[in-house]
Amino acid sequence: MTLNRRTFLAGAGSLTLLGSPLISARASQLKKRNLVVVMLRGGMDGLTAVPPKDKLLQSARPDIIVKGTISLNSDFALHPKLETFYELWKANQAAIFHATNIPYVNRSHFEGQDLMESGGHTPYGESTGWLGRGMEAAELQGLSVSLPMPLLLRGGINPDNYFPTRMRLPDQALMQRVAATYPEGSSLNDAMQRVLHRPMSMMQRVDDRDALSLAGTAAEELAKEDGPRVAVFDLNGFDTHAAQGGEDGEHGEMLSKFDGIVRILRNRMGNEFNNTLVVSLTEFGRKLEQNGGYGTEHGYGTAVLMAGGLVKSAKVHADWPGLASRSLYDGQDLNATIDARSIYCAAMAACFDVDFRYIRKHAFWDETLSDVTESLFRV
């Protein structure tokens, strides 16, 4: 495969920083559309981020109910820390899919995070991730700077993976001479050529893992015509068993970080933000009732937050099950009424300009997923 563009991976709380200027020849034929996935590790509480206007929520969470919410419609509100998200909502560039999650109900972070990245049903049963398989199916390949390569991005043929261990830049002339000693077309010569074609930014170790700092780097790279098409952020800290808070507290602070990433992407990408889709990804939601530590335990259903110019319209999409005990999963969690993988499959179909059914077959084994592409995104 001829590679001639860039894929970019940015991580907060991880070592993933920059990719290479390599993507498939197919990409050069397409209008550039960017897909940004923000992994919210720990279990993002959809009932805190997008609380329903339901008295049952207030009675279940008297000490951590979110006050000062922003009204979205007659049924739902928004956490006040999601200020930029709301600005985009008013501009028809943000939407929400509520009462959804990956098909996992056993409440383990380790298993849940494995499945949110692999897209499978059995924990540790897959060695590749849904985004990696989707990129591969769409013939979008490239290099990653990550140690290790995130499961989410692993495909059947893994992109080159590299992370420098020292600050000193390699001598390019020396590397050229070394490469010339290997026969053209040999695996060793190919490996040297990949290294030689890496951007200089890949040859430096960057230790700043602050989400907002990385968002600035991501925005600059994503905005380039010959730049990356994919960015992945990794935010830890949503496991709020204690001190979750309402408008303030730990969960609100984490939502503020997510909002900050979206704000910087919007402010620094210019017109390219109109060709961008940001989607959130988490392993599960939280229980309906607060616990004794003014937090919440692991749950099931949650919400997916979507932002960017590729969002079709400001809307809360939901087959809402309600919060009555008879409607809760296992009598304690918001239920999930649509498989979140439908949303991610549609996101890849829209951004990679590939038919939903084709992506579903190659990224999700042709499982029964709803095609929500046209209802969610500008295609």
Secondary structure as GFF3:
##gff-version 3
##sequence-region A 1 379
A	DSSP	three_ten_helix	25	29	.	.	.	ID=ss1
A	DSSP	beta_strand	34	41	.	.	.	ID=ss2
A	DSSP	alpha_helix	46	49	.	.	.	ID=ss3
A	DSSP	alpha_helix	55	60	.	.	.	ID=ss4
A	DSSP	beta_strand	70	71	.	.	.	ID=ss5
A	DSSP	beta_strand	77	78	.	.	.	ID=ss6
A	DSSP	alpha_helix	83	90	.	.	.	ID=ss7
A	DSSP	beta_strand	94	101	.	.	.	ID=ss8
A	DSSP	alpha_helix	109	118	.	.	.	ID=ss9
A	DSSP	alpha_helix	130	137	.	.	.	ID=ss10
A	DSSP	three_ten_helix	151	153	.	.	.	ID=ss11
A	DSSP	alpha_helix	172	180	.	.	.	ID=ss12
A	DSSP	alpha_helix	187	196	.	.	.	ID=ss13
A	DSSP	three_ten_helix	200	203	.	.	.	ID=ss14
A	DSSP	alpha_helix	211	222	.	.	.	ID=ss15
A	DSSP	beta_strand	230	236	.	.	.	ID=ss16
A	DSSP	alpha_helix	250	269	.	.	.	ID=ss17
A	DSSP	three_ten_helix	270	275	.	.	.	ID=ss18
A	DSSP	beta_strand	276	281	.	.	.	ID=ss19
A	DSSP	beta_strand	302	307	.	.	.	ID=ss20
A	DSSP	beta_strand	316	317	.	.	.	ID=ss21
A	DSSP	three_ten_helix	325	327	.	.	.	ID=ss22
A	DSSP	beta_strand	338	339	.	.	.	ID=ss23
A	DSSP	alpha_helix	340	352	.	.	.	ID=ss24
A	DSSP	alpha_helix	356	363	.	.	.	ID=ss25
A	DSSP	alpha_helix	373	376	.	.	.	ID=ss26
###
